[in-house]
Amino acid sequence: MLYSDLKCKDVINIKDCKCLGRVNDLEFDDCTGHIHALIICGKNRLNALFYGEPDIVIPFRDVIKIGPDIVLVEIGRKHHR
């Protein structure tokens, strides 16, 4: 899967069935290429830009499934950057 395919997917938390936003960036180990975390911008990116709303950082271990349209994650609380 390419990053360009991943960034088009909505991220859904299966604990509360809420959409967290879309994949905006990745944290990865540049030596091994392993992904450490997904970085999600909130639903309203303009609010994030103007009001300083932090991005959500989801450790890759919390990713349950990557489907054709969505990414399912299981997190108890948001991991802000």
C-alpha positions in Angstrom: 0.0 0.0 0.0 1.2 3.5 -0.8 1.1 6.4 1.5 -1.1 8.2 -1.0 -3.7 5.4 -0.6 -3.5 5.5 3.2 -4.0 9.3 3.5 -7.4 9.1 1.8 -8.8 6.8 4.5 -10.9 7.9 7.4 -9.7 6.7 10.8 -12.4 5.2 13.1 -12.0 4.4 16.8 -13.8 1.1 17.4 -14.2 2.0 21.1 -16.7 4.7 20.5 -17.3 4.4 16.7 -16.2 8.0 16.1 -14.3 9.3 13.1 -11.1 10.8 14.3 -10.2 12.3 10.9 -7.9 11.3 8.1 -4.3 10.2 8.0 -2.2 13.3 7.5 1.3 12.0 8.1 3.3 9.0 9.4 6.1 8.6 12.0 8.5 5.9 10.9 12.0 4.6 11.5 14.0 5.9 8.5 16.5 3.0 8.9 14.1 0.1 8.9 11.1 1.8 7.2 8.8 0.5 10.0 5.8 2.7 10.8 5.6 3.9 14.4 2.5 6.0 14.4 -0.3 7.5 12.3 -0.7 11.3 12.6 -4.3 12.4 12.1 -5.5 15.9 11.5 -9.0 16.6 13.0 -12.1 16.8 10.9 -11.8 20.6 10.6 -8.2 21.4 9.6 -8.9 25.1 9.5 -9.8 25.1 13.2 -6.5 23.2 13.9 -4.6 25.9 12.0 -6.2 28.9 13.6 -6.9 27.6 17.1 -3.8 25.4 17.6 -5.8 22.2 17.9 -3.2 19.4 18.2 -2.8 16.6 15.8 -3.8 13.1 17.0 -0.9 10.6 17.1 -2.0 7.0 17.1 0.7 4.4 17.8 0.7 1.8 15.0 0.2 -1.0 17.5 -3.3 0.5 18.0 -4.2 0.0 14.4 -6.7 -3.0 14.2 -7.4 -3.2 10.4 -6.7 -1.2 7.3 -9.6 -1.6 4.9 -10.4 -0.4 1.4 -12.0 2.8 2.7 -11.2 3.2 6.5 -8.6 2.5 9.1 -9.9 0.9 12.3 -8.1 1.8 15.5 -8.7 1.0 19.2 -7.7 3.8 21.5 -9.1 4.7 24.9 -8.1 8.3 24.6 -6.6 10.6 22.0 -2.9 10.8 21.9 -2.2 14.5 21.1 1.1 15.8 19.8 
